[in-house]
């Protein structure tokens, strides 16, 4: 529910040297060298100089919490606490007492006063992860805190001043949530003063291999083995795969590859990257790359790319087309070549 991180966040780009760390080193890196990540690094440095709220968006596993820590560690609040709250993980029955605390006797079982997580972030940074999952009634309390910088403990009557910088994050589209009535407009505008978007791995080009190399070095050092290396075929799979779980999924795959490898050579089968096709799991191999655009019309590679794009985008054709870099019309034309796999969407759009 709450994490106090003692690590220091550094940026790492370009060609990675061999990772050399002293025993007990708790430094973490945000690794990247593509234009999108350089833009993120620039924003992090700028945002750290100001005390306004930051809203970090991006898919699950893109490093939103690391970015929040980096902002905190470069700010004037760096010597204060960094309190992270996963709003999606807090039980609905406990979330108010966890966030705002309570006074003795506020409810049955409240035998002593308890400070809430917001109050514990005083003079530091409060990181609200998955803010989109905060219930509507508590969104109103959060809005008041942002406006007045005060909270009231459950069972209490005296407002308590809290001086905390707020950084929030969400993997869901908060503007869509506002349209659906599940997220307050006024809270969104209070949180979204300094927006920061963390790009997905499939937007980061050559950073994919850069990251794989970095994690391979870190994991090798962690287990005291190696040096390990990726075979050319494994590199091809890593570059071709779409990584729906982003950096978090990559770390798991590299760790799995290290465990399963023979003679420190990591092969595609060691990574065990899997995709779902028609509900069945298939091993990902260089013969079926998800991102390769140079497939022949009607080929299995083309079919796999379309199926994966539809899966990633929940069968939204417009988004799936944009995902693989083609127009909606072109997507339908490609789908017609594989009518057995795309019967349903072609039936809905007979004129496509």
C-alpha positions in Angstrom: 0.0 0.0 0.0 2.8 2.4 0.8 6.4 2.2 -0.3 9.3 4.3 1.0 12.1 3.8 -1.5 15.7 4.3 -0.4 17.0 3.9 -4.0 18.4 6.7 -6.1 17.1 7.1 -9.7 19.6 7.9 -12.4 19.1 8.2 -16.2 21.1 5.9 -18.4 21.3 6.2 -22.2 23.5 5.4 -25.1 25.7 2.4 -25.3 25.7 0.7 -21.9 29.0 -0.1 -20.3 29.4 -3.3 -18.2 27.3 -2.6 -15.1 29.7 -2.1 -12.2 28.1 -1.5 -8.8 29.4 -1.7 -5.3 27.9 -4.1 -2.9 24.8 -2.7 -1.3 24.4 -0.1 -4.1 20.7 0.8 -4.3 20.9 2.9 -7.4 18.1 2.3 -10.0 18.2 3.5 -13.6 15.6 4.7 -16.1 17.3 3.4 -19.2 16.6 4.9 -22.6 18.2 6.8 -25.6 15.3 7.3 -28.0 13.8 10.7 -28.7 10.7 9.9 -26.6 12.7 9.0 -23.5 15.1 11.9 -23.9 11.9 14.1 -23.9 10.8 12.4 -20.7 14.2 13.0 -19.0 14.0 16.6 -19.9 10.5 17.0 -18.5 11.5 15.2 -15.3 14.4 17.6 -14.8 12.1 20.6 -15.4 9.2 19.3 -13.3 11.6 18.7 -10.3 12.3 22.5 -10.1 8.6 23.3 -9.5 6.2 22.2 -6.8 3.0 21.9 -9.0 1.1 18.6 -9.3 2.4 16.1 -11.9 0.2 13.6 -13.7 2.1 10.6 -15.2 0.3 8.6 -17.8 1.3 5.4 -19.6 0.7 1.7 -19.9 1.3 -0.7 -17.1 5.0 -1.4 -16.7 6.4 1.7 -18.4 8.1 3.0 -15.2 5.7 5.6 -13.9 6.7 5.1 -10.3 10.4 5.4 -11.2 9.7 8.7 -12.9 7.9 9.9 -9.8 10.8 9.0 -7.6 13.2 10.7 -10.0 11.2 13.9 -9.8 11.2 13.7 -6.0 14.9 13.1 -5.7 15.7 16.1 -7.9 13.4 18.4 -6.0 13.8 20.5 -3.0 11.8 17.9 -1.1 14.4 15.2 -1.7 15.2 15.0 2.0 11.5 14.5 2.9 9.5 11.2 2.6 8.4 9.7 -0.7 5.1 8.0 0.1 3.6 5.8 -2.6 0.0 4.7 -2.5 -1.5 2.2 -4.9 -5.1 3.4 -5.0 -6.2 0.2 -6.8 -4.8 -2.0 -4.0 -6.5 -0.4 -1.1 -9.6 -2.2 0.1 -12.7 0.0 -0.4 -13.6 -0.4 3.3 -10.2 0.8 4.5 -9.2 3.4 1.9 -10.5 6.4 3.8 -8.8 5.5 7.0 -5.5 4.6 5.2 -5.4 7.8 3.4 -6.6 10.3 6.0 -6.0 8.4 9.3 -8.3 8.4 12.2 -8.8 9.5 15.8 -9.0 7.2 18.8 -12.6 6.0 19.1 -13.6 7.0 15.5 -15.0 3.5 15.0 -15.0 0.1 16.7 -11.4 -1.1 16.9 -9.9 2.4 16.7 -8.1 2.1 20.1 -5.4 4.7 19.2 -4.9 7.6 16.9 -3.4 6.6 13.5 -1.8 9.0 11.0 -2.9 8.5 7.4 -0.6 8.1 4.5 -1.2 11.6 3.2 -0.1 13.0 6.6 3.0 10.9 6.6 4.0 12.5 3.3 4.3 15.9 5.0 7.3 17.9 3.7 7.8 15.3 1.0 6.1 13.8 -2.0 2.8 11.9 -2.1 2.6 9.5 -5.1 -0.9 8.4 -5.9 -0.6 5.4 -8.3 -3.6 4.3 -10.3 -5.5 7.4 -9.2 -8.2 6.5 -11.7 -9.3 3.7 -9.3 -10.0 6.1 -6.5 -13.8 5.9 -5.6 -15.8 9.0 -6.4 -16.6 9.9 -2.8 -12.9 9.9 -1.9 -12.1 11.9 -5.0 -14.0 14.8 -3.4 -11.8 14.5 -0.3 -8.7 14.4 -2.4 -9.8 17.5 -4.3 -10.3 19.4 -1.0 -6.8 18.4 0.1 -5.3 19.7 -3.2 -7.2 23.0 -2.9 -6.7 23.7 0.8 -3.6 21.5 1.7 -5.5 20.2 4.8 -7.0 16.9 5.8 -9.3 15.8 8.6 -8.8 12.5 10.2 -11.8 10.2 10.5 -13.6 11.0 13.8 -11.8 14.3 14.0 -13.0 17.9 13.6 -9.8 19.9 13.3 -8.3 20.4 9.9 -4.6 19.4 9.7 -2.2 21.2 7.5 -0.2 18.9 5.2 2.6 20.2 3.0 3.1 17.5 0.4 3.8 17.7 -3.3 1.3 15.4 -5.2 2.4 13.2 -8.1 -0.3 10.9 -9.5 -0.3 8.2 -12.2 -2.8 6.2 -14.2 -2.7 3.6 -16.9 -6.3 4.3 -17.8 -7.5 7.2 -20.0 -8.7 9.7 -17.3 -10.4 11.9 -20.0 -12.5 8.8 -21.0 -13.2 8.2 -17.3 -14.4 11.7 -17.0 -16.7 11.2 -20.0 -18.0 8.0 -18.4 -18.7 9.9 -15.1 -16.2 7.8 -13.1 -13.6 10.5 -12.6 -14.2 14.1 -11.5 -13.4 16.8 -14.0 -12.3 19.2 -11.3 -9.9 16.7 -9.7 -8.4 15.9 -13.1 -7.6 19.6 -13.8 -6.1 19.9 -10.4 -3.8 16.9 -10.9 -2.9 17.5 -14.6 -0.9 20.7 -14.2 2.4 19.1 -15.4 1.6 16.1 -17.6 4.2 13.4 -18.3 3.6 10.5 -20.6 5.8 7.4 -20.3 6.1 5.7 -23.7 5.5 2.0 -24.3 8.3 -0.3 -25.3 6.9 -0.6 -28.8 7.4 3.2 -29.3 11.0 3.1 -28.2 12.8 1.5 -31.2 16.4 0.5 -30.4 15.8 1.1 -26.7 14.3 -2.4 -26.6 17.7 -4.1 -27.0 19.4 -1.4 -24.9 17.0 -2.4 -22.0 17.4 -6.1 -22.6 21.2 -5.7 -22.4 21.0 -3.6 -19.3 18.6 -6.1 -17.5 20.7 -9.0 -18.6 23.8 -7.4 -17.0 21.9 -6.5 -13.8 20.4 -10.0 -13.4 23.7 -11.7 -14.1 25.4 -9.7 -11.4 22.5 -10.3 -9.0 22.8 -14.1 -9.3 26.6 -14.1 -9.5 26.8 -15.9 -12.8 27.6 -15.3 -16.5 28.5 -13.4 -18.5 25.3 -14.2 -20.4 24.6 -13.2 -24.0 21.6 -13.2 -26.2 21.8 -15.1 -29.5 21.0 -13.3 -32.7 17.7 -15.2 -32.8 16.8 -14.1 -29.3 17.6 -10.5 -30.2 15.4 -10.7 -33.2 12.5 -12.0 -31.0 13.1 -9.2 -28.5 13.0 -6.6 -31.2 9.9 -8.1 -32.9 7.7 -8.6 -29.8 5.2 -5.9 -28.8 5.8 -6.3 -25.0 2.3 -5.6 -23.8 3.6 -5.7 -20.2 6.4 -3.3 -21.2 9.5 -3.1 -19.0 8.0 -5.2 -16.2 7.4 -8.0 -18.7 10.8 -7.7 -20.2 12.5 -8.1 -16.8 10.5 -11.3 -16.2 11.5 -12.7 -19.7 15.2 -11.9 -19.2 15.2 -13.4 -15.8 13.5 -16.5 -17.2 16.0 -16.6 -20.0 18.9 -16.5 -17.6 17.5 -19.4 -15.6 16.7 -21.6 -18.6 19.8 -20.9 -20.7 22.5 -23.4 -21.5 26.2 -22.3 -21.5 25.1 -18.7 -20.9 23.6 -18.5 -24.4 20.0 -17.2 -24.2 17.9 -18.5 -27.0 14.3 -17.6 -28.1 12.9 -20.7 -26.3 14.6 -19.6 -23.1 12.7 -16.3 -23.1 9.4 -18.2 -23.6 7.6 -15.2 -24.9 4.1 -16.3 -25.7 1.2 -14.8 -27.7 -2.4 -15.7 -27.8 -4.0 -16.7 -31.1 -7.7 -17.7 -31.1 -7.4 -18.3 -27.4 -4.4 -20.6 -27.7 -0.9 -19.8 -26.5 1.9 -20.0 -29.0 5.6 -19.5 -28.5 6.9 -16.4 -30.2 9.7 -17.0 -32.6 11.5 -15.1 -35.4 9.2 -16.8 -37.9 6.3 -14.8 -36.5 7.5 -11.3 -35.5 4.8 -9.0 -34.2 6.4 -5.7 -35.3 7.9 -6.7 -38.6 6.1 -4.7 -41.3 7.9 -6.4 -44.3 5.7 -9.5 -44.4 4.5 -10.9 -47.7 0.7 -10.3 -48.5 -1.2 -13.3 -47.2 1.7 -14.7 -45.2 1.6 -16.2 -41.7 3.6 -13.2 -40.5 1.0 -10.8 -41.7 -1.8 -12.9 -40.1 0.0 -13.0 -36.7 0.7 -9.2 -36.8 -3.0 -8.5 -37.4 -4.2 -10.9 -34.7 -1.8 -9.5 -32.1 -2.8 -6.0 -33.0 -6.5 -6.8 -32.5 -5.7 -8.6 -29.2 -3.7 -5.6 -27.8 -6.4 -3.2 -28.8 -9.4 -5.2 -27.6 -10.7 -5.8 -31.1 -10.8 -2.1 -31.9 -10.0 -2.0 -35.7 -9.1 1.7 -35.8 -6.6 1.3 -32.9 -5.2 -1.9 -34.2 -4.6 -0.3 -37.6 -2.7 2.6 -36.0 -0.8 0.1 -33.9 0.8 -1.6 -36.9 1.2 1.7 -38.8 -1.5 1.2 -41.5 -4.8 2.9 -42.4 -8.1 1.4 -41.4 -8.8 0.6 -45.1 -5.5 -1.1 -45.5 -6.1 -3.1 -42.3 -9.4 -4.4 -43.7 -7.7 -5.2 -47.0 -5.1 -7.2 -45.1 -7.7 -8.9 -43.0 -9.6 -10.1 -46.1 -6.6 -12.2 -47.0 -7.1 -14.1 -43.8 -10.9 -14.2 -43.7 -11.0 -17.4 -41.6 -9.3 -15.5 -38.7 -11.2 -12.2 -39.2 -14.7 -13.5 -40.1 -16.4 -11.6 -37.4 -15.1 -8.1 -38.2 -15.5 -8.6 -41.9 -19.2 -9.6 -41.3 -19.7 -6.4 -39.4 -18.2 -4.4 -42.2 -19.2 -6.2 -45.5 -18.3 -3.2 -47.6 -14.8 -2.9 -46.2 
